[in-house]
Amino acid sequence: MFNAKRKKLLERFLILSLFCSSGAVWAQQGTVTLNLNNVTVKEALEQLNTQTSYSLWLNVGDVDLS
């Protein structure tokens, strides 16, 4: 279908277009300090969510929330 020269040119164009494509990415910056003692992981995550706009996703099978 394509000869070797056209195929190589197309590959370079596709790779270049991937690097040049514009996308918006924002990093979250800032410092969060929670002073908590003797609380469960669930309570700590609730405090984090209450005091900030941060929200964490986790697999509850991997973490003991008690």
Secondary structure, DSSP 8 states (H G I E B T S, - for coil): ---HHHHHHHHHHHHHHHHH-----------------S--HHHHHHHHHHHSS------TTTS---
